[in-house]
Amino acid sequence: MPDWSAVLVSPNADFDGAPLLRTELRLDTGHGAVRRAVLRATAHGVLEAFLGGEPVDDSVLSPGWTSYEWRLRYVERDVTALLGRAAGPDLAAPVVLGVALGNGWFRGRLGWAGGRAYYGDELGALVQLDVTFDDGHTQTVGTDESWTAGPSATTANDLYDGQTIDARRQDDAWLRPGHVDPAWTGVHRGELDLATLEPYVGPPVRRVLEVAPQRIWTSPAGRTLVDFGQNLVGWLKVRVQGPAGSTVTLRHAEVLEHDELGTRPLRSAAATDRLVLSGGADEFEPTLTFHGFRYAEVEGWPGELTADALTAVVVSSDLRPTGEFACSDALVTQLHRNAVWGTRGNFLDVPTDCPQRDERLGWTGDIAAFAPSAAYLFDVDDFLRDWLRDLAAEQRAADGMVAWVVPDVLKYLVGDDVGASPFGTPDSTAIWSDASVWVPWALWQAYGDRRVLEDQYDSMAAHVRRVETLLSPTGLWEHSFQFGDWLDPTAPPEDAALAKADPSVVATASLFRSADLVARTAELLGHDDQAHFRALAERTRAAFVEHYVDAEGRIASDAVTVYALAIAFGLLDAGQQERAGERLVELVRAGGHHIQTGFAGTPFVTDALTATGHLDDAYALLLQRECPSWLYPVTIGATTVWERWDSMLPDGTINPGEMTSFNHYALGAVVDWLHRTVAGLAPLEPGYARVLVAPQPGGGLTWARTALESRHGRTAVAWSLEEGGELQVDVTLPEGVTGVVRLPGQPDREVGSGEHHVRSSPAAAVL
């Protein structure tokens, strides 16, 4: 841990929740040139740091959102060049070190109850600059009570509600030496346990893309609307000139309803930025908030609004794209693209459920369902390992219980008059709490780095041990609240937990999977409790079969999801597996190949169909265009994955439920199957050092391709059905990677690094 001599300081006045803090320094003389200068900074709130008038880096919303009670991250940047420019060639010029603060997650609104400041009611900054000179001398400058604080141009800021910026107050003089302003005041020492400070494990949030307007028009109600053509997360950068004191108002939403901005799904989130003009040429960028939107409504614009005046700035944790997919069906390709955008938008420091309404929480069930897909689309290893540290910290403080959201702000809502959980007092819950096991395992499979299992083993084991205490005498997990197959399409809009699948069946199956994975992890790591978890898994399997599987192979509640989980998790013997597969396909066909699963079943249903010999039905499910289906949203213009299968109804109206988002990734978990089965690339060993190339064409597709940038390099698979029905497969393996090519009707073929072209006969190709 670094040696911190700086202290957390808070401004003596609040300054509208967006104060500026500054100090001036001069470099020590007589020690030669600056060899290295390092700045470390963190905040209660969010910060932007400046040295010599320049931003220290290009990150935004730092230090993000962690479980502040136990973890507060700090950024660390090499600022040698910045300091050199500011101090001048002789190192004699005064240098300003400054910080701009905002409410962020620490003091802003969180959750749907309207509460705020759950972590503290004062903003504060901790900043330390360590300068090392050529002779080894070190000079340290940090936040202390000599700093001063003053107002910024921001008069209001909140992640849910937006930011107000008054350009008449914009003045960069505070970043220049000699600044004096009577409006400025002092600071005082705040409270901070230095033991909670940690460096980032994952990447910071950055501006990753810019998107230009695609259309500007006037709505039937006379409002000016802008379409950016893509549901995204970020803010608008605006260039405008108009009368001093006039206000331009920007409202954001994901969809239109009745040709007007569809704001009802935002619930209480205002998602509105207000820009007060200076009278000159102004440029605004509200970096202390973010919005989930495709459309903006612009009010108060001086003159005609043109496309060159607005740019949508996309912000996200800075994740490297790794996985590619395309196929001959344009809608399926767009579905994959929608999952990419949904991941980009919701992986904003925390893997959130949605980025737009009064929620934006790190729901554990969503990432439990989606982690394998996420790990293919982007390099999420460090990002999710960082989040898992918060999960473990919250879990240790809750007697082994894995919270429904991480960081767990719900623990502050439960019991409030207006904020009590609608689901009762939280406890361990299948799939949601299983994220403690399923997410590390997905990262291990994707990246082959044992550290995630080593770091998270205690958390993984603690979850399963806690659930073990909740079981009934029959060995079933059946007497506590469960989300179950959340958002099964038959569930009513007002109660997403009323699924067809029995929640106890879902829970017991999930326990088996978690116990099995923890036993395998314990064996891999050489832990003595491997036998305990293996025995628990086998007891759970036996209890599941005894109480939930009848003599004809029917599983209790007889829903698509219960068969999908039993097959995919390996709960059944060979005979039971075959009968379960037959019943599964009967239900899928009886449903007209429409989706009948929610959060629990959706990640596994196509795999279960494939594993039991019903590939054609898996494709029919994938390619269904009518609601509910994966492609229905695509057919009506969706550019991200929705929370509900029918978030927008076929008549163009928004689902009447109080919980409707147009940017949720969980139900897009099918993209993992697209990569592994449709395109045909899967790991044979964790981390893709050895791969399986086994495309399974179907559904009338004539070609598909995928590629993955693994730790070993770029692996690619492309197949096409040639004239006459011959299947041609092109495989590219990087140096050091070996694979098995498995094509219909042919024996497995071992291949090494390089390019390979393989064909199968027309009779063997699956059409």
C-alpha positions in Angstrom: 0.0 0.0 0.0 1.4 3.5 -0.8 2.4 5.8 1.9 -0.3 8.4 2.2 0.6 11.7 3.8 -2.4 13.5 2.3 -5.7 13.6 4.1 -9.2 13.6 2.8 -10.5 17.2 2.7 -14.1 18.5 2.2 -15.1 22.1 1.2 -16.4 24.3 4.0 -19.4 25.2 1.7 -21.2 22.8 -0.5 -21.1 24.9 -3.7 -24.2 23.3 -5.3 -22.7 19.8 -5.0 -19.9 20.4 -7.5 -17.1 22.2 -5.7 -13.6 22.9 -7.0 -10.5 22.4 -4.8 -7.1 23.8 -5.5 -3.6 24.4 -4.2 -0.4 25.9 -5.7 3.0 24.4 -5.4 6.6 25.1 -6.4 9.0 22.4 -7.0 12.0 22.0 -4.6 15.2 23.4 -6.1 18.7 22.0 -6.1 17.8 18.4 -6.9 18.2 18.3 -10.6 15.5 17.4 -13.1 12.2 15.6 -12.3 12.8 11.9 -12.8 9.2 10.9 -12.1 6.0 12.4 -10.8 3.0 10.2 -9.8 -0.4 11.5 -8.8 -2.8 9.4 -6.8 -6.4 10.6 -6.3 -9.7 9.4 -5.0 -12.9 11.0 -3.7 -16.1 10.7 -1.8 -18.1 11.5 -4.9 -16.5 11.6 -8.4 -13.6 13.7 -9.4 -11.6 15.2 -12.3 -8.1 16.1 -11.5 -6.0 18.8 -13.1 -2.3 19.6 -13.0 -1.0 22.8 -14.6 -4.4 23.5 -16.1 -4.6 20.2 -18.0 -6.6 17.1 -17.1 -4.5 14.4 -15.5 -6.1 11.7 -17.6 -9.1 11.1 -19.9 -11.1 9.0 -17.4 -14.5 10.2 -16.2 -16.7 9.4 -13.1 -13.6 8.3 -11.1 -13.2 6.6 -8.7 -16.5 4.9 -9.7 -18.7 2.9 -7.5 -17.4 0.3 -5.0 -18.6 -0.9 -1.7 -17.3 2.2 -0.1 -17.6 0.9 3.4 -14.8 -1.5 2.7 -13.2 -0.5 -0.6 -12.4 2.9 -2.1 -10.3 2.8 -5.2 -7.8 5.4 -6.2 -6.4 6.3 -9.6 -2.7 6.4 -10.1 -1.2 8.4 -13.0 2.3 9.2 -14.2 2.2 13.0 -14.6 5.9 13.6 -15.2 5.3 15.3 -18.6 2.3 17.3 -17.3 4.4 18.6 -14.4 7.3 19.4 -16.6 5.1 21.5 -18.9 3.5 23.4 -16.0 6.8 24.1 -14.1 8.7 25.2 -17.2 12.2 24.3 -18.3 13.8 25.7 -15.2 11.1 24.0 -12.9 10.6 27.4 -11.2 7.0 28.3 -12.3 4.2 27.8 -9.8 1.9 24.9 -10.5 -1.8 24.5 -9.8 -3.1 21.2 -8.6 -6.9 21.1 -8.8 -9.9 18.8 -8.4 -13.5 19.1 -9.6 -16.0 17.1 -7.5 -19.5 15.8 -8.1 -22.0 13.8 -6.2 -21.6 10.6 -8.2 -22.7 7.3 -6.5 -21.3 8.3 -3.1 -23.8 11.1 -2.4 -26.2 11.0 -5.4 -29.5 9.3 -5.6 -29.5 5.5 -5.6 -32.4 3.1 -6.0 -36.1 3.6 -6.7 -37.0 5.0 -3.3 -35.8 8.6 -3.8 -33.1 8.4 -1.2 -29.6 9.8 -1.6 -26.3 10.1 0.3 -26.4 6.6 1.7 -22.6 6.5 2.0 -22.1 10.0 3.4 -23.3 13.6 3.2 -20.1 15.4 2.5 -18.0 15.3 -0.7 -14.3 15.1 -0.3 -11.0 14.6 -2.2 -7.8 12.8 -1.4 -5.0 13.7 -3.7 -1.3 13.1 -3.4 1.5 14.1 -5.8 4.9 12.5 -5.3 7.8 14.0 -7.2 11.1 12.2 -7.5 14.2 14.2 -8.6 17.4 13.0 -10.3 19.3 13.0 -7.0 16.7 10.8 -5.3 15.0 13.6 -3.4 11.2 13.2 -3.1 8.7 16.1 -2.7 5.2 15.3 -1.7 2.2 17.6 -2.1 -1.3 16.4 -1.0 -4.7 17.5 0.1 -4.6 19.2 3.5 -6.3 22.1 5.3 -4.3 24.6 3.4 -6.3 23.9 0.2 -9.2 26.2 -0.9 -12.6 25.5 -2.4 -15.0 27.4 -4.6 -17.9 27.1 -7.0 -17.9 25.6 -10.5 -20.2 26.2 -13.4 -22.3 23.2 -12.4 -25.3 24.2 -10.2 -26.8 20.7 -10.0 -25.6 17.2 -10.7 -27.0 13.7 -10.2 -26.5 10.4 -12.1 -30.3 9.8 -12.4 -31.5 13.4 -12.8 -28.9 15.0 -14.9 -26.6 18.1 -14.7 -27.2 21.8 -14.9 -24.3 24.0 -16.1 -24.4 27.7 -16.1 -21.8 28.9 -18.7 -22.0 32.4 -17.2 -20.1 31.0 -14.2 -17.5 29.2 -16.4 -14.0 30.5 -15.5 -10.8 28.6 -15.8 -8.9 31.1 -13.7 -8.9 28.7 -10.8 -6.5 26.4 -12.7 -3.9 29.2 -13.1 -1.4 30.5 -10.5 -2.4 33.5 -8.5 -6.1 32.9 -8.5 -8.0 34.9 -5.8 -11.7 35.0 -5.5 -13.8 36.2 -2.5 -16.4 33.4 -3.2 -13.8 30.8 -2.4 -13.5 29.4 1.1 -11.4 26.9 3.1 -11.6 23.1 3.6 -11.7 20.8 6.5 -10.5 17.3 7.2 -13.0 14.6 6.4 -13.2 11.0 7.7 -11.5 8.2 5.7 -10.0 4.9 6.8 -6.8 4.7 4.7 -7.0 0.9 5.0 -10.0 0.9 2.6 -7.9 2.4 -0.2 -7.1 0.1 -3.1 -5.9 0.6 -6.7 -8.2 -0.1 -9.5 -8.2 -3.8 -10.7 -10.5 -3.1 -13.6 -10.3 -0.3 -16.2 -11.6 3.2 -15.6 -14.7 4.7 -17.3 -13.8 6.7 -20.4 -15.4 8.2 -23.5 -15.2 5.4 -26.0 -17.2 6.5 -29.0 -19.0 9.5 -30.5 -22.3 9.2 -32.4 -23.8 11.8 -34.7 -27.5 12.6 -34.9 -29.3 10.6 -37.6 -32.5 12.7 -37.7 -33.9 15.9 -36.3 -37.6 16.7 -36.6 -40.6 18.2 -34.9 -43.0 15.9 -33.1 -46.8 16.1 -33.3 -46.8 18.1 -30.0 -44.3 20.6 -31.5 -41.3 19.4 -29.7 -37.8 19.1 -31.2 -36.6 15.5 -31.2 -33.2 14.1 -32.2 -32.6 10.4 -33.1 -29.0 9.1 -32.7 -29.9 5.8 -34.3 -28.5 3.8 -31.4 -29.5 3.2 -27.9 -26.4 4.2 -26.0 -25.1 5.4 -22.6 -23.4 8.7 -22.1 -24.3 12.3 -22.6 -24.6 15.0 -25.3 -21.8 17.3 -26.1 -23.3 20.6 -27.3 -22.1 23.6 -29.2 -24.4 26.6 -29.0 -24.6 30.3 -29.0 -27.6 32.3 -27.7 -28.8 35.0 -25.4 -27.1 35.1 -22.0 -29.2 33.5 -19.3 -31.4 31.5 -21.7 -31.6 27.8 -21.0 -31.4 24.8 -23.4 -33.0 21.7 -21.9 -32.1 18.2 -23.0 -34.3 15.3 -22.0 -33.2 11.8 -22.8 -35.1 8.5 -23.4 -34.6 5.2 -25.1 -37.8 5.1 -27.2 -40.6 7.0 -28.7 -44.3 6.4 -27.8 -47.1 8.0 -29.9 -44.3 9.8 -31.7 -43.2 11.6 -28.5 -40.3 11.0 -26.1 -41.1 7.8 -24.1 -40.2 8.8 -20.6 -42.5 6.6 -18.5 -39.9 3.8 -18.2 -37.5 6.2 -16.5 -39.9 6.3 -13.5 -38.6 9.1 -11.2 -35.3 9.6 -13.0 -35.4 13.1 -14.7 -32.6 12.3 -17.1 -32.5 15.9 -18.0 -29.5 18.3 -18.5 -30.0 22.1 -18.5 -27.5 24.4 -20.1 -27.6 28.1 -19.3 -26.0 30.1 -22.0 -23.3 32.8 -21.6 -24.2 34.8 -24.6 -21.0 33.8 -26.4 -20.0 30.5 -28.2 -20.5 27.8 -25.5 -19.6 24.2 -25.5 -21.1 22.0 -22.9 -20.3 18.5 -21.8 -22.1 17.2 -18.7 -19.5 14.8 -17.3 -21.1 14.4 -13.8 -24.0 12.3 -15.0 -24.9 9.7 -17.6 -28.1 8.8 -19.5 -29.3 5.7 -21.3 -30.9 7.0 -24.5 -31.4 6.9 -28.2 -33.6 10.0 -28.4 -33.2 13.5 -27.0 -35.8 16.2 -26.8 -34.3 19.7 -27.1 -36.1 22.7 -25.7 -35.1 26.4 -25.8 -32.6 26.0 -28.6 -31.8 29.5 -30.1 -32.6 29.4 -33.8 -32.5 26.2 -35.9 -31.0 23.1 -34.4 -28.6 21.4 -36.8 -26.8 18.1 -36.7 -23.4 19.6 -36.2 -24.4 21.2 -32.9 -24.9 17.9 -31.0 -22.8 14.8 -30.5 -23.6 11.8 -28.4 -20.6 10.8 -26.3 -20.6 7.1 -25.4 -19.1 6.3 -22.0 -18.2 2.9 -20.6 -15.6 1.1 -18.7 -12.7 0.9 -21.1 -13.1 -2.7 -22.3 -11.3 -4.2 -25.2 -13.7 -5.8 -27.7 -12.7 -9.5 -28.3 -15.5 -11.5 -29.8 -17.0 -11.1 -33.3 -20.0 -12.8 -34.9 -22.0 -12.5 -38.1 -24.1 -14.8 -40.2 -26.4 -15.0 -43.2 -29.4 -13.9 -41.3 -29.2 -10.1 -40.8 -31.5 -10.1 -37.9 -29.4 -12.6 -35.9 -26.3 -10.5 -36.7 -28.1 -7.5 -35.4 -29.2 -9.4 -32.2 -25.5 -10.0 -31.6 -24.7 -6.3 -32.2 -27.5 -5.4 -29.8 -25.8 -7.6 -27.1 -22.5 -5.8 -27.7 -24.1 -2.4 -27.2 -26.0 -3.6 -24.2 -22.8 -4.8 -22.6 -21.0 -1.6 -23.4 -23.7 0.5 -21.9 -24.3 -1.5 -18.7 -20.6 -2.2 -18.0 -20.1 1.3 -16.6 -17.9 0.7 -13.6 -20.5 -1.8 -12.3 -22.3 -4.5 -14.3 -25.7 -2.9 -14.0 -29.1 -4.1 -14.9 -30.0 -0.9 -16.8 -28.5 2.5 -17.5 -31.5 4.8 -17.6 -34.2 4.6 -14.9 -34.0 5.2 -11.1 -32.1 1.9 -10.5 -28.8 1.2 -12.4 -27.8 -1.3 -9.8 -25.3 -4.2 -10.0 -28.0 -6.9 -9.9 -26.2 -10.2 -9.4 -28.7 -12.3 -11.3 -28.2 -10.4 -14.6 -24.4 -11.0 -14.7 -24.8 -14.6 -13.4 -26.9 -15.2 -16.6 -24.7 -13.2 -19.0 -21.1 -13.7 -17.8 -20.1 -16.3 -20.4 -21.4 -14.1 -23.2 -19.8 -11.0 -21.8 -16.4 -12.7 -21.6 -16.7 -13.5 -25.3 -17.7 -10.0 -26.4 -15.1 -8.1 -24.4 -12.1 -8.6 -22.2 -14.0 -8.4 -18.9 -11.5 -10.3 -16.8 -10.2 -7.3 -14.7 -13.6 -5.5 -14.8 -15.5 -8.4 -13.2 -12.6 -9.4 -10.9 -12.8 -5.9 -9.5 -16.6 -6.2 -9.0 -16.2 -9.6 -7.4 -14.0 -8.0 -4.7 -17.0 -5.9 -3.8 -19.3 -8.9 -3.9 -17.0 -10.7 -1.4 -16.7 -7.7 0.8 -20.5 -7.3 1.0 -20.8 -11.1 1.6 -18.4 -11.1 4.5 -20.4 -8.4 6.2 -23.6 -10.3 5.7 -22.7 -13.7 7.2 -22.1 -15.3 3.8 -25.2 -14.0 2.1 -24.5 -12.8 -1.5 -26.5 -9.6 -2.0 -29.0 -9.1 -4.7 -27.1 -6.1 -5.9 -23.4 -5.3 -5.6 -22.5 -2.8 -4.3 -25.4 -3.4 -1.9 -27.2 -0.2 -1.5 -30.4 -2.1 -0.8 -29.2 -2.8 2.7 -29.8 0.9 3.4 -33.2 0.9 1.8 -34.8 -2.1 3.6 -36.7 -0.8 6.6 -37.0 2.8 5.3 -40.6 4.0 5.2 -40.5 4.6 1.5 -37.7 2.3 0.5 -38.4 -1.2 1.9 -37.6 -4.0 -0.5 -40.7 -5.2 -2.4 -39.3 -8.7 -2.0 -39.0 -8.8 1.8 -35.7 -9.0 3.7 -33.0 -10.2 1.4 -31.4 -13.6 1.8 -29.5 -16.0 -0.4 -31.4 -16.4 -3.6 -30.8 -18.8 -6.5 -29.0 -17.5 -9.6 -28.6 -14.0 -8.0 -26.5 -15.3 -5.2 -25.0 -18.0 -7.4 -23.2 -15.1 -9.2 -20.5 -15.6 -6.5 -19.7 -19.0 -8.1 -20.9 -18.7 -11.7 -19.1 -15.5 -12.6 -15.6 -16.6 -11.4 -16.1 -19.9 -13.2 -17.0 -18.1 -16.4 -13.9 -16.0 -16.1 -11.7 -19.1 -15.5 -13.2 -20.8 -18.6 -12.7 -17.7 -20.7 -9.2 -16.6 -19.7 -7.6 -19.6 -18.0 -6.2 -17.5 -15.1 -6.5 -19.4 -11.8 -6.2 -16.2 -9.8 -9.9 -15.5 -10.1 -10.7 -18.8 -8.5 -8.0 -18.4 -5.9 -9.2 -14.9 -5.0 -12.8 -15.8 -4.9 -12.7 -19.3 -3.5 -13.7 -18.3 0.0 -16.6 -16.3 -1.4 -17.7 -19.2 -3.6 -17.5 -21.7 -0.7 -19.3 -19.4 1.7 -22.2 -19.0 -0.6 -22.8 -22.7 -0.9 -22.2 -23.3 2.8 -24.9 -20.7 3.6 -27.4 -22.2 1.2 -26.7 -25.6 2.8 -28.1 -24.2 6.1 -31.3 -23.1 4.3 -32.2 -26.5 2.9 -35.3 -28.4 4.1 -34.9 -31.8 5.7 -35.5 -33.3 2.2 -32.4 -31.5 0.9 -34.3 -29.1 -1.3 -34.0 -25.3 -1.4 -37.6 -24.6 -1.0 -38.6 -22.3 1.9 -37.3 -18.8 1.1 -38.0 -16.1 -1.4 -36.8 -16.7 -4.9 -36.8 -14.6 -8.1 -37.1 -17.9 -9.9 -37.4 -17.7 -13.7 -37.6 -14.0 -13.5 -39.4 -12.4 -16.5 -40.8 -15.5 -17.9 -42.9 -14.0 -20.7 -46.1 -15.4 -19.2 -45.5 -13.6 -15.9 -47.9 -10.6 -15.5 -46.4 -7.1 -16.1 -46.8 -6.3 -12.4 -45.2 -9.4 -11.0 -42.1 -10.7 -12.9 -41.5 -13.5 -10.5 -44.8 -15.4 -11.3 -43.2 -17.8 -13.8 -44.3 -21.2 -14.9 -41.2 -22.8 -13.5 -41.4 -23.8 -9.8 -39.0 -21.5 -8.0 -37.9 -24.3 -5.7 -37.0 -26.5 -8.7 -35.0 -23.6 -10.1 -33.3 -23.0 -6.8 -32.4 -26.6 -6.1 -31.0 -27.1 -9.6 -28.9 -23.9 -9.2 -27.6 -25.2 -5.9 -26.4 -28.4 -7.5 -24.6 -26.4 -10.2 -22.9 -24.2 -7.6 -21.9 -27.1 -5.4 -20.6 -29.0 -8.4 -18.5 -26.0 -9.5 -17.2 -25.3 -6.1 -16.2 -29.0 -5.7 -14.4 -28.8 -9.1 -12.7 -25.5 -8.0 -11.6 -27.0 -4.7 -10.1 -30.0 -6.5 -8.3 -27.7 -9.0 -6.9 -25.6 -6.1 -6.1 -28.5 -3.8 -8.5 -27.6 -1.0 -9.5 -30.1 1.6 -13.2 -29.3 1.4 -13.5 -30.7 -2.1 -15.1 -33.9 -0.7 -17.7 -31.9 1.3 -18.9 -30.0 -1.7 -18.9 -33.1 -3.9 -21.0 -34.9 -1.4 -23.4 -31.9 -1.2 -23.7 -31.8 -4.9 -24.5 -35.5 -5.1 -27.1 -35.3 -2.2 -28.7 -32.3 -4.0 -28.8 -34.3 -7.3 -30.4 -37.2 -5.5 -33.0 -35.0 -3.7 -33.8 -33.2 -7.0 -34.5 -36.5 -8.8 -36.4 -38.0 -5.9 -38.8 -35.1 -5.3 -39.0 -33.4 -8.6 -38.7 -36.1 -11.3 -41.6 -38.6 -11.7 -41.5 -42.1 -13.1 -42.3 -40.8 -16.6 -39.5 -38.3 -16.5 -41.7 -35.3 -15.9 -40.1 -32.5 -13.8 -42.2 -30.6 -11.3 -44.0 -27.7 -12.8 -43.4 -29.1 -16.3 -42.0 -25.9 -17.7 -39.4 -25.3 -20.4 -37.0 -23.8 -17.9 -36.9 -26.8 -15.4 -36.0 -29.2 -18.2 -33.4 -26.8 -19.6 -31.7 -26.5 -16.3 -31.8 -30.2 -15.4 -30.3 -31.1 -18.8 -27.7 -28.3 -19.0 -26.6 -28.7 -15.3 -26.2 -32.5 -15.6 -28.8 -33.5 -12.9 -30.2 -36.5 -14.8 -28.9 -39.9 -15.7 -28.9 -41.0 -19.4 -32.4 -42.3 -19.5 -33.9 -39.3 -17.6 -31.9 -37.0 -19.8 -33.4 -38.5 -23.0 -36.9 -38.3 -21.6 -36.3 -34.7 -20.4 -35.1 -33.8 -23.8 -38.2 -35.2 -25.5 -40.5 -33.4 -23.1 -38.5 -30.2 -23.5 -38.9 -30.3 -27.3 -42.6 -31.1 -26.9 -43.1 -27.9 -24.9 -41.0 -25.8 -27.2 -43.0 -27.0 -30.2 -46.3 -26.6 -28.4 -45.3 -23.0 -27.7 -44.8 -22.5 -31.4 -41.1 -22.0 -30.9 -41.7 -18.8 -29.0 -39.6 -18.1 -25.9 -41.0 -19.5 -22.7 -38.1 -18.8 -20.4 -36.9 -15.9 -18.2 -33.5 -15.1 -16.5 -33.1 -18.7 -15.3 -33.9 -20.7 -18.4 -32.9 -18.4 -21.3 -29.1 -18.9 -21.0 -29.5 -22.7 -21.2 -32.5 -23.6 -23.3 -30.7 -23.7 -26.7 -27.9 -25.7 -25.2 -30.3 -28.2 -23.7 -32.1 -28.6 -27.0 -28.8 -29.1 -28.8 -27.5 -31.6 -26.3 -30.6 -33.8 -26.6 -30.6 -33.9 -30.4 -33.0 -31.2 -31.2 -30.8 -28.7 -33.0 -33.5 -27.8 -35.5 -35.8 -26.7 -32.7 -33.0 -24.7 -31.1 -32.7 -22.9 -34.4 -36.4 -22.4 -34.7 -36.4 -20.8 -31.3 -33.6 -18.6 -32.2 -35.1 -17.5 -35.5 -38.6 -16.9 -34.3 -39.7 -13.4 -35.3 -43.0 -13.1 -33.4 -43.2 -11.9 -29.8 -41.9 -13.3 -27.5 -38.6 -14.1 -29.1 -35.0 -12.9 -29.4 -35.7 -11.4 -32.9 -39.0 -9.7 -32.2 -37.3 -6.6 -30.8 -34.9 -6.6 -33.7 -37.8 -6.6 -36.2 -39.1 -3.4 -34.7 -35.8 -1.6 -34.6 -34.2 -2.5 -31.3 -30.5 -1.6 -31.1 -30.0 -3.2 -27.6 -31.4 -6.2 -25.8 -34.6 -5.5 -23.8 -35.4 -6.3 -20.2 -38.7 -7.9 -21.1 -39.5 -9.9 -24.2 -42.3 -7.4 -24.8 -40.8 -4.2 -23.4 -42.5 -2.6 -26.4 -45.8 -4.1 -27.6 -46.5 -4.8 -31.3 -48.8 -1.8 -31.4 -45.8 0.5 -30.6 -46.9 1.2 -27.0 -44.6 0.6 -24.0 -45.2 -2.4 -21.8 -47.6 -1.2 -19.0 -45.4 -2.7 -16.2 -43.6 -0.3 -13.8 -40.3 -2.1 -14.7 -39.4 -1.8 -18.4 -36.0 -1.2 -19.8 -34.8 -1.2 -23.4 -31.2 -1.8 -22.5 -30.7 -5.0 -20.4 -28.2 -7.6 -21.4 -29.4 -10.7 -19.4 -31.8 -12.1 -22.0 -29.1 -11.7 -24.7 -27.2 -14.6 -23.1 -28.0 -16.6 -26.3 -25.0 -15.0 -27.9 -22.7 -17.4 -26.1 -24.5 -20.2 -28.0 -24.2 -18.3 -31.2 -20.4 -18.3 -30.8 -20.1 -21.9 -29.6 -22.7 -23.8 -31.6 -23.8 -21.7 -34.6 -20.4 -20.4 -35.5 -18.6 -23.3 -33.8 -15.8 -22.0 -31.5 -15.6 -23.1 -27.9 -12.7 -23.7 -25.4 -11.6 -27.3 -24.8 -9.3 -25.9 -22.1 -9.8 -22.8 -20.0 -8.4 -19.8 -21.8 -8.6 -21.2 -25.3 -5.2 -22.7 -25.4 -7.0 -25.7 -26.9 -10.2 -25.1 -28.8 -13.1 -27.0 -30.3 -14.2 -26.1 -33.8 -17.6 -27.6 -34.2 -20.1 -25.5 -36.2 -23.6 -26.9 -36.3 -25.4 -25.3 -39.3 -29.1 -25.2 -39.3 -32.2 -22.9 -39.6 -31.5 -22.2 -43.2 -28.3 -20.3 -42.4 -25.9 -20.4 -45.3 -22.8 -19.0 -43.5 -21.5 -17.8 -40.2 -18.2 -16.6 -38.8 -16.8 -15.8 -35.5 -13.4 -14.7 -34.1 -12.0 -14.3 -30.6 -9.0 -12.4 -29.4 -7.9 -14.7 -26.5 -4.8 -14.4 -24.4 -3.1 -16.5 -27.1 -4.1 -14.4 -30.1 -6.8 -14.3 -32.7 -8.8 -17.5 -33.3 -11.3 -17.5 -36.1 -13.8 -19.9 -37.6 -15.9 -19.3 -40.7 -18.2 -21.7 -42.5 -20.4 -21.7 -45.5 -22.7 -24.1 -47.2 -21.6 -24.4 -50.8 -23.6 -25.2 -53.9 -24.7 -28.8 -53.5 -24.7 -28.7 -49.8 -21.0 -29.1 -49.1 -19.9 -27.6 -45.8 -16.7 -25.6 -46.0 -15.0 -24.5 -42.8 -12.0 -22.2 -42.5 -10.1 -22.2 -39.2 -7.3 -19.9 -38.1 -5.4 -20.8 -34.9 -2.7 -18.5 -33.4 0.8 -19.7 -32.5 0.7 -22.3 -29.7 -3.0 -23.0 -29.9 -4.3 -26.5 -31.0 -7.8 -27.6 -31.8 -10.2 -30.3 -32.6 -12.3 -29.9 -35.7 -15.6 -31.8 -35.4 -17.9 -31.7 -38.5 -21.1 -33.7 -39.1 -20.4 -37.2 -40.4 -16.6 -37.0 -40.0 -14.2 -38.2 -37.4 -12.6 -35.5 -35.2 -9.5 -33.9 -36.7 -6.6 -32.6 -34.6 -5.2 -29.3 -36.0 -2.3 -27.0 -34.9 -1.6 -23.3 -35.3 -2.1 -21.8 -38.7 -4.9 -21.8 -41.3 -6.9 -24.9 -42.1 -9.6 -25.5 -44.8 -11.9 -28.4 -44.1 -14.9 -29.8 -46.0 -17.6 -32.2 -45.2 -19.7 -34.1 -47.7 -23.2 -32.9 -48.7 -24.8 -36.0 -47.1 -23.1 -35.1 -43.7 -24.0 -31.4 -43.7 -26.9 -30.5 -41.4 -29.2 -28.2 -43.4 
